Amino acid sequence: MKKVLIFGANSLLTAHLLKQHSEDHVSIVYHSQPSRLTDKNHPLSDFKKIDQNQDVVYILSALISNDPEQLDNILNINILLIKNITEHFANSKIVYFSSVAIYDGIHSGTINNGTTPSPSSLYGLSKLFAEKIVEKCSKYAILRISSIYGLSMKENTFLPKIVISAIENNKIELLGKGDRKQNYIHAEDVARLAKKLSLENKNKIILAISPDNYTNLEIADFIKELTGCEITFHGKDFSRSIEYFENDLSVSSHAFIPIKQGLKELIEWKRK
C-alpha cells in the first residue's frame, strides 16, 4: 500500500485519481472545501504538518486565470505553492499537472513534445514557471494536458457549451466553417496516465493528449448523431487551431476512451 497525497479536492480529476489508487492510503489537501469523496482531508494551511514521506504527490491545484487583477493569486497558487510543496515533499515522486497553455503563443500548426514552449498568457507563463520548479525535484513527472472533459466539468468551454445547446435548443451554432482543430482527453485517461507515470522510475514530461485531433464540426457531427440536433454556421472563427502529437510509449500504448463514448456519457449526464 502506497502513501499518496493529492493537492486539489474539487478538481475534475480528483475522483478519477482516487479510483486509480483505491488500494492505497490516499489523503487530499483542500483550499476552501474538503472533498466529499473521502474523509482524509487536510486544509492547505496545515499541509506542512503532513508526513513528508509520501510515495506520490499529485499537484492538481491551479488558478486558471489571465486577469492581471489576479496576478498575486496566480503567483501564490500556480508558482509559490508549487515551490513549497516540492520542498516539503522532496523525497516523494511529484506528479505535476501542467497544461498545453505553455504553447499558447503558437496560433496554428502542429505541436509535439519537442516543440519549444511559447506561452503568451499569464496562466501559460505560470504553468511553465512551475514546471521548471518541478524539474528540480529528484523524482517527477509532468503532464501537459490538452482540453480535458468529463462529468462535472465546468460549462465555460466549447465542448460543454455545444452539448448544452444541443440538448436545450436542439441546435449547435459554429463559427466560420467549424474547421478549428483541438485535442480532447477524458479525465479518466489523464488519471490513468498519471498513475502510470507515478510508477515509472524515469523522470518524464509528456503531452497528456488523445491520439486524434478533431475540428469543431467533427465534434458537432458526433453530438448531432447522439441528439439529432441541427448544426448552423455564422461569422468567422479566428481562434487558435492546433494539432497535438505525442510519441512517448506511455501515451502511444494507452487505450483511450473513444470521443464518441465520452460525449455520450457527457450528454446523458447533462440530461439528468
Buried (B, 14 or more C-beta within 10 A) or exposed (E): EBBBBBBBBBBBBBBBBBEBBEEBEBBBBBBEEBBEBBEBBBBBEEBEEBEEEBBBBBBBBBBBBBEEEBEEEBBEBBBBBBBBBBEBBEEBBBBBBBBBBBBBBBEEEEBEBEBEBBBBBBBBBBBBBBBEBBBEBEBBBBBBBBBBBBBEBEEEEBBBEBBBBBBEEEBBBBBBEBEBBBBBBBBBBBBBBBBBBBEEEEBBBBBBBBEEBBBBBBBBBBBBEBBEBEBEBEEEBEBBBBBBBBEBEBBEEBEBBEBEEBBBBBBEEBEE
